[in-house]
């Protein structure tokens, strides 16, 4: 089986630099709380960026970076902060322990606890919207299956943006990408949202919660296949889901577009309207 590849070309160095520049700009120009601990581990912290009119009732967009669970950092991932905070949305960028330090089980647990932290700190929020790219989309998708009862709080999850994600982990087990992860087939199945939803469909706590599965036109065939199949599985399970293939973007360009003020993901003034921008013709 083909391992998911990242797209038609590697990320251009200027784009990496631009994401770092955008993060530095966000930290310099937006009110923020940096390196806020959501757990006791060294890597368990997050950054919160607030809109100009700060309110505990703001909607929150929580972002999980990609990098095949073994690269990437929250410290270069705040590239969507300025467009979203300008629209009254608080943005949270979450750090988690990437491989080889972290295992998939640990990463899923860390992401779960980061969301619990946001809900407890801002219980009057107008909705928590999870956004992840690539491996980050996998971690966000695992939150569809989270057991919140053991955390004594149910997050006010209103939507998911799953951007060029990986939902079936088994193809990765026997590839070089698994070197730092040391993932077994059992690990892949235990942390594979595609297989988990197929085996035991989970009903959404909030029927209005919308899941948007997005893939780029020039993503690899495996990313496209996994995105379409995951969307179909969500529909069969009763989730309010939509699928979009974005024209003329690859695996890196699709998330880079989040920095563009006039792009479809950030062009509307309020996150609930954002879903309408996608699902309505």
Backbone torsions as a table, in degrees:
resi	resn	phi	psi	omega
1	UNK	NA	139.7	-177.0
2	UNK	-70.8	133.3	174.9
3	UNK	-77.0	143.8	176.1
4	UNK	-60.2	127.3	174.9
5	UNK	-105.0	167.5	-168.6
6	UNK	-85.6	-7.9	178.7
7	UNK	132.6	-164.6	-169.8
8	UNK	-77.6	-17.8	179.9
9	UNK	-159.5	161.4	178.4
10	UNK	-70.8	160.2	179.4
11	UNK	-65.4	129.9	179.4
12	UNK	-65.6	137.6	-178.5
13	UNK	-56.1	-35.9	-179.2
14	UNK	-65.7	-29.8	178.7
15	UNK	-71.5	-39.5	175.4
16	UNK	-60.5	-45.3	178.4
17	UNK	-61.5	-40.8	-178.3
18	UNK	-66.0	-36.2	176.6
19	UNK	-65.3	-39.3	176.3
20	UNK	-64.6	-41.0	178.6
21	UNK	-64.4	-41.8	179.2
22	UNK	-63.7	-37.4	178.3
23	UNK	-66.6	-44.1	178.1
24	UNK	-61.5	-39.7	179.2
25	UNK	-64.7	-42.0	179.6
26	UNK	-62.4	-41.5	-179.9
27	UNK	-67.3	-30.0	-178.6
28	UNK	-83.4	-25.5	-170.5
29	UNK	-114.7	-10.3	-178.7
30	UNK	-117.3	139.7	173.7
31	UNK	-60.2	134.2	-174.1
32	UNK	-152.5	164.0	168.5
33	UNK	-124.0	117.7	-174.8
34	UNK	-105.9	146.0	174.8
35	UNK	56.8	42.5	179.1
36	UNK	-77.3	123.4	-178.8
37	UNK	-73.8	132.0	171.3
38	UNK	-108.5	0.3	178.1
39	UNK	-159.2	-174.6	-176.4
40	UNK	-89.8	-15.7	-177.6
41	UNK	-71.5	152.7	-178.5
42	UNK	-59.3	-36.5	-178.1
43	UNK	-92.0	5.9	-175.0
44	UNK	-96.0	80.2	178.8
45	UNK	-148.3	166.3	-176.9
46	UNK	-147.6	160.9	176.0
47	UNK	-112.8	138.1	178.6
48	UNK	-120.6	127.5	178.0
49	UNK	-115.5	131.1	-173.1
50	UNK	-107.6	149.2	172.6
51	UNK	-70.3	169.1	-177.1
52	UNK	-59.7	-43.0	176.4
53	UNK	-92.3	92.3	-174.3
54	UNK	-72.9	131.1	178.3
55	UNK	-150.1	137.2	175.9
56	UNK	-66.6	-14.1	179.8
57	UNK	-92.5	10.4	179.1
58	UNK	-66.8	154.2	164.9
59	UNK	-71.9	148.9	-178.9
60	UNK	-119.6	127.2	171.5
61	UNK	-102.9	119.3	-176.8
62	UNK	-108.3	121.7	-173.3
63	UNK	-110.9	136.1	175.6
64	UNK	-118.1	121.4	-176.1
65	UNK	-73.9	160.3	176.1
66	UNK	-95.7	-164.2	-179.3
67	UNK	126.0	27.4	-179.9
68	UNK	54.1	33.8	177.9
69	UNK	61.6	13.9	-175.8
70	UNK	-139.3	4.7	174.0
71	UNK	-152.3	176.9	-177.4
72	UNK	93.6	162.0	-176.4
73	UNK	-158.8	148.4	174.3
74	UNK	-65.5	-22.6	-175.5
75	UNK	-76.6	-2.3	172.1
76	UNK	-130.7	25.3	-172.3
77	UNK	-123.6	18.2	-178.8
78	UNK	-96.0	29.5	-172.5
79	UNK	-73.0	-14.0	177.2
80	UNK	-100.4	4.3	-173.1
81	UNK	-63.7	-52.6	-174.1
82	UNK	-60.6	-46.7	178.3
83	UNK	-60.8	-39.6	-176.3
84	UNK	-77.9	-42.7	179.2
85	UNK	-64.2	-29.4	176.7
86	UNK	-64.4	-19.2	179.7
87	UNK	-102.4	11.7	176.1
88	UNK	88.6	14.9	-177.8
89	UNK	-104.1	128.5	172.0
90	UNK	-79.0	140.4	-176.7
91	UNK	-119.7	133.1	178.7
92	UNK	-119.4	127.9	176.9
93	UNK	-111.7	121.4	-170.8
94	UNK	-103.3	134.1	170.4
95	UNK	-95.2	146.2	173.7
96	UNK	-144.9	159.2	-175.7
97	UNK	-77.0	106.6	178.9
98	UNK	-77.1	162.6	178.1
99	UNK	-68.9	149.4	8.8
100	UNK	-86.4	-6.3	-179.4
101	UNK	-64.6	-44.1	-177.1
102	UNK	-102.5	146.9	172.6
103	UNK	-98.1	166.6	178.5
104	UNK	-60.2	-41.6	178.4
105	UNK	-58.6	-42.0	179.9
106	UNK	-66.8	-41.7	-179.8
107	UNK	-61.9	-44.4	179.2
108	UNK	-62.0	-41.4	178.1
109	UNK	-64.6	-41.2	-179.9
110	UNK	-64.5	-44.3	178.8
111	UNK	-61.7	-41.7	177.6
112	UNK	-58.1	-47.8	-177.7
113	UNK	-69.4	-29.0	176.8
114	UNK	-65.5	-37.9	178.9
115	UNK	-70.4	-40.3	175.8
116	UNK	-58.4	-42.2	-179.9
117	UNK	-60.5	-47.0	-179.0
118	UNK	-61.7	-42.8	-179.7
119	UNK	-63.3	-41.1	-178.5
120	UNK	-71.8	-35.5	-179.8
121	UNK	-75.6	-31.0	-176.3
122	UNK	-130.7	66.4	-174.1
123	UNK	-67.0	-16.0	-179.3
124	UNK	-95.7	14.8	-178.3
125	UNK	-58.5	153.2	179.3
126	UNK	-86.8	8.6	179.4
127	UNK	139.1	142.3	175.3
128	UNK	-109.4	125.2	-177.9
129	UNK	-116.9	120.6	-177.2
130	UNK	-93.8	133.6	178.1
131	UNK	-131.3	127.7	177.1
132	UNK	-139.0	148.7	178.7
133	UNK	-116.9	129.6	175.4
134	UNK	60.2	-117.4	177.3
135	UNK	-61.0	-31.6	176.5
136	UNK	-65.6	-33.0	175.6
137	UNK	-67.5	-36.3	174.8
138	UNK	-59.7	-47.1	-178.7
139	UNK	-64.2	-39.8	176.6
140	UNK	-64.0	-41.4	-179.8
141	UNK	-63.3	-32.9	177.9
142	UNK	-63.2	-20.8	178.9
143	UNK	-72.8	-15.6	172.2
144	UNK	-64.6	-21.6	-175.3
145	UNK	-110.5	4.6	-174.2
146	UNK	-66.4	144.4	173.7
147	UNK	-97.8	99.5	-174.9
148	UNK	-81.2	-14.4	-174.3
149	UNK	-60.8	-35.5	-178.1
150	UNK	-72.5	-10.6	177.5
151	UNK	-100.3	0.5	176.1
152	UNK	59.5	28.3	176.0
153	UNK	-157.8	144.1	174.7
154	UNK	-113.3	110.1	-178.4
155	UNK	-60.7	148.4	180.0
156	UNK	-82.8	63.8	-176.3
157	UNK	-75.8	122.6	-177.8
158	UNK	-112.1	-16.2	-178.0
159	UNK	-173.7	160.0	179.3
160	UNK	-131.4	130.9	168.2
161	UNK	-107.4	108.3	-179.2
162	UNK	-107.9	103.5	-169.2
163	UNK	-105.0	113.7	177.3
164	UNK	48.5	54.9	-172.7
165	UNK	-91.0	170.5	175.3
166	UNK	-116.9	118.8	-173.8
167	UNK	-118.3	-16.9	175.8
168	UNK	-118.2	108.5	-172.3
169	UNK	-88.5	-13.6	-175.2
170	UNK	-57.9	-38.5	179.7
171	UNK	-60.1	-20.5	-175.9
172	UNK	-83.1	-22.3	-169.7
173	UNK	-56.2	-41.2	-173.8
174	UNK	-101.8	28.3	-179.9
175	UNK	-119.5	169.4	179.6
176	UNK	-65.6	-24.6	178.3
177	UNK	-61.8	-21.3	-178.3
178	UNK	-85.0	-4.1	-177.8
179	UNK	-52.5	-58.0	179.3
180	UNK	-70.1	-26.2	-175.3
181	UNK	-78.0	-34.4	-175.7
182	UNK	53.7	42.7	-175.5
183	UNK	-84.1	127.8	174.4
184	UNK	-88.9	168.7	175.8
185	UNK	-59.7	-38.1	178.0
186	UNK	-62.7	-42.2	176.9
187	UNK	-60.5	-44.2	-178.1
188	UNK	-62.2	-40.9	-179.1
189	UNK	-73.2	-35.8	-179.5
190	UNK	-69.6	-26.8	-177.5
191	UNK	-115.4	20.8	179.2
192	UNK	-101.7	105.3	-176.9
193	UNK	-61.2	-30.8	178.3
194	UNK	-60.8	-53.1	-178.4
195	UNK	-67.5	-38.1	-178.1
196	UNK	-65.3	-42.2	179.5
197	UNK	-70.4	-32.4	177.1
198	UNK	-69.0	-40.1	-175.6
199	UNK	-75.4	-38.6	-176.7
200	UNK	-144.2	81.1	-177.6
201	UNK	-51.5	130.6	-179.8
202	UNK	-104.0	127.4	179.7
203	UNK	-83.9	140.5	179.4
204	UNK	-65.1	140.6	176.3
205	UNK	-64.9	-42.1	177.9
206	UNK	-112.7	110.0	-178.7
207	UNK	-57.7	-22.1	-179.7
208	UNK	-81.6	-11.4	179.9
209	UNK	-62.2	124.4	-173.5
210	UNK	-105.5	135.2	177.0
211	UNK	-112.5	117.5	179.1
212	UNK	-106.7	115.1	179.2
213	UNK	-99.7	120.8	-171.9
214	UNK	-124.2	140.4	175.4
215	UNK	-143.6	152.0	179.5
216	UNK	-87.2	149.4	178.1
217	UNK	-55.7	-35.1	-176.9
218	UNK	-105.6	18.2	166.6
219	UNK	-63.9	163.2	179.5
220	UNK	-67.3	158.0	178.2
221	UNK	-55.6	-33.9	-178.9
222	UNK	-70.2	-40.6	175.2
223	UNK	-62.0	-42.4	179.0
224	UNK	-62.9	-45.0	179.5
225	UNK	-60.2	-49.1	-177.0
226	UNK	-63.3	-39.2	-179.9
227	UNK	-64.9	-44.8	-179.9
228	UNK	-64.9	-43.4	-177.9
229	UNK	-68.1	-36.0	178.6
230	UNK	-67.7	-41.3	175.9
231	UNK	-58.7	-44.8	179.3
232	UNK	-63.1	-38.4	177.7
233	UNK	-64.8	-40.7	177.5
234	UNK	-61.3	-44.1	-179.9
235	UNK	-61.8	-43.2	178.9
236	UNK	-63.7	-28.8	-179.7
237	UNK	-84.9	-0.3	177.0
238	UNK	91.2	9.7	178.5
239	UNK	-77.2	150.3	175.6
240	UNK	-82.9	89.6	-170.4
241	UNK	-121.3	151.6	174.3
242	UNK	-133.9	155.8	178.4
243	UNK	-127.2	135.8	177.3
244	UNK	-136.4	132.8	168.2
245	UNK	-106.3	116.6	-175.7
246	UNK	-84.3	131.1	-174.4
247	UNK	-68.2	133.6	167.1
248	UNK	59.3	38.0	171.7
249	UNK	-131.9	152.0	177.4
250	UNK	-108.5	-164.9	-171.9
251	UNK	-63.7	-32.3	-178.9
252	UNK	-91.8	-39.8	-177.8
253	UNK	-63.7	-31.4	-175.9
254	UNK	-62.9	-39.1	-179.8
255	UNK	-84.7	-29.4	176.3
256	UNK	-60.6	-29.9	-179.7
257	UNK	-62.1	-19.6	177.8
258	UNK	-63.4	-15.3	177.8
259	UNK	-83.4	-10.7	-173.7
260	UNK	-89.5	123.4	-175.2
261	UNK	-60.5	-30.2	-174.9
262	UNK	-100.9	11.0	-178.7
263	UNK	-78.6	157.2	-172.9
264	UNK	-60.5	-31.9	-178.8
265	UNK	-71.7	-20.9	-174.8
266	UNK	-128.3	16.3	-170.6
267	UNK	-89.3	-6.3	-177.3
268	UNK	-109.1	164.4	-169.5
269	UNK	-86.9	-7.2	-177.2
270	UNK	-153.5	139.6	-171.9
271	UNK	-58.1	-42.2	177.2
272	UNK	-56.8	-35.9	176.2
273	UNK	-65.8	-25.6	-178.9
274	UNK	-59.9	-39.9	177.3
275	UNK	-62.9	-39.9	-179.3
276	UNK	-64.7	-35.1	178.5
277	UNK	-62.0	-27.9	-179.4
278	UNK	-89.1	-44.9	-168.1
279	UNK	-89.8	-17.0	178.6
280	UNK	-93.8	144.6	178.6
281	UNK	-67.3	NA	NA
